[in-house]
Every structure is written in C-alpha cells, then in structure tokens.
C-alpha cells in the first residue's frame, strides 16, 4: 500500500488550485507515514487549516475511523489563496500510481 516506487499523479483540477510545492509535500508525508507503518487504510484524506504563518501551513491526514487523524506542518512561503475554502483532497492508492484528487465532498462550483 502506497509504495514509494509508484508514480505520483495530481489531478488537473488540484494542480490548478494547489501549488506543486504543497502537493509534493503531501506525497512526502504519505511516504514517511508508510515507511513508519502508520497508514492503515486507503484512500486517505487531507484537510487544511485556515491558520498559517508566513512560512508554514497546516494539514491533517485522515484515515476514517481506523486511526487518529494526524496534523502536520507544511513549509510553504507562497500565496495561500487555496486555504479557507474547506478543500479536502483524497490520496488514492492505485495499482501503478498514487493519485491526489479533490474529494467528492468539495463544492467545486467556484473553480
């Protein structure tokens, strides 16, 4: 599950909203948690806090009822307009790639 050798893919819609620097760090979090055997289910979700500093933003990895959600900082100094919309991203573990897309729970009508 979530092997580091799999390709990384971000949907076009997510790439249009979230900076690559942020999505790359999400893949890094998945890889780190997989190595430490903290991932217990697939897919996993990422939710973002509206709070941030000039150099950090905060996200949470959610694994449903199977494990406690884990909050973590992401280093990012760029524009943070993508925060404050309540976006939830889903990381799917496909056979050949790990794929990040918007959750169906998102209202994407403004995109």
C-alpha positions as CSV (number, residue, x, y, z in Angstrom):
1,X,0.0,0.0,0.0
2,X,1.3,3.5,-1.0
3,X,4.7,2.1,-2.1
4,X,7.3,4.8,-2.8
5,X,8.1,3.3,-6.1
6,X,4.7,4.2,-7.5
7,X,4.3,7.2,-9.8
8,X,2.8,10.3,-8.3
9,X,-0.1,11.9,-10.0
10,X,-2.2,15.0,-9.2
11,X,-5.4,15.7,-11.0
12,X,-5.5,18.7,-13.3
13,X,-8.1,20.4,-11.1
14,X,-6.0,20.0,-7.9
15,X,-2.9,21.2,-9.8
16,X,-4.8,24.4,-10.9
17,X,-5.6,25.2,-7.2
18,X,-2.8,23.8,-5.1
19,X,0.9,24.7,-5.7
20,X,3.1,21.8,-6.7
21,X,5.3,22.6,-3.7
22,X,2.4,21.7,-1.4
23,X,1.3,18.6,-3.2
24,X,4.8,17.3,-3.4
25,X,5.0,17.6,0.4
26,X,1.7,15.6,0.7
27,X,3.3,12.8,-1.2
28,X,6.3,13.0,1.1
29,X,4.0,12.7,4.2
30,X,2.4,9.6,2.7
31,X,5.8,8.1,2.0
32,X,7.0,8.9,5.5
33,X,3.9,7.5,7.2
34,X,4.0,4.4,5.0
35,X,7.7,3.7,6.0
36,X,6.7,4.0,9.7
37,X,3.7,1.7,9.1
38,X,1.2,4.4,10.2
39,X,-1.0,4.1,7.2
40,X,-3.7,1.5,7.8
41,X,-6.2,2.2,5.0
42,X,-6.5,3.5,1.5
43,X,-7.6,6.0,0.4
44,X,-6.6,8.7,2.9
45,X,-7.8,12.3,3.0
46,X,-6.1,15.6,3.6
47,X,-7.8,18.6,5.2
48,X,-6.2,22.0,5.6
49,X,-6.4,24.5,8.4
50,X,-7.2,28.2,7.7
51,X,-4.4,29.1,10.1
52,X,-1.0,29.6,8.7
53,X,2.2,31.6,9.2
54,X,4.3,33.3,6.5
55,X,6.4,30.1,6.2
56,X,4.0,27.3,7.2
57,X,0.5,25.9,6.7
58,X,-1.1,23.1,8.5
59,X,-2.8,20.0,7.1
60,X,-4.3,16.9,8.6
61,X,-4.2,13.3,7.3
62,X,-7.4,11.4,8.0
63,X,-7.8,7.7,7.8
64,X,-11.5,7.3,8.6
65,X,-12.3,5.5,11.8
66,X,-9.2,3.3,11.6
67,X,-6.6,5.6,13.0
68,X,-6.5,9.0,14.7
69,X,-6.1,12.0,12.3
70,X,-2.6,13.4,12.3
71,X,-1.9,17.1,11.9
72,X,1.4,18.2,10.4
73,X,3.0,21.4,9.2
74,X,4.0,22.1,5.5
75,X,6.7,24.5,4.7
76,X,5.4,27.0,2.2
77,X,6.0,30.7,1.7
78,X,3.9,31.4,-1.4
79,X,0.4,32.6,-2.0
80,X,-2.1,30.9,0.3
81,X,-5.4,31.7,-1.5
82,X,-6.2,28.0,-1.7
83,X,-6.8,28.0,2.1
84,X,-10.1,29.0,3.6
85,X,-12.2,27.1,1.1
86,X,-12.6,23.9,3.1
87,X,-11.0,21.8,0.4
88,X,-10.4,18.1,1.1
89,X,-8.0,16.1,-1.0
90,X,-8.1,12.3,-1.4
91,X,-4.9,10.3,-2.0
92,X,-5.9,7.1,-3.8
93,X,-3.6,4.1,-3.9
94,X,-4.0,2.8,-7.4
95,X,-2.0,-0.2,-8.7
96,X,0.7,1.9,-10.5
97,X,0.3,5.4,-9.1
98,X,-0.7,7.3,-6.0
99,X,-3.3,9.8,-7.2
100,X,-4.4,13.0,-5.5
101,X,-7.8,14.5,-6.4
102,X,-10.5,16.6,-4.8
103,X,-13.0,14.8,-2.6
104,X,-16.5,14.5,-3.9
105,X,-17.5,16.4,-0.7
106,X,-16.0,19.6,-2.1
107,X,-18.1,22.3,-3.7
108,X,-16.0,23.0,-6.8
109,X,-18.5,25.3,-8.5
110,X,-16.2,28.3,-8.0
111,X,-13.3,26.6,-9.8
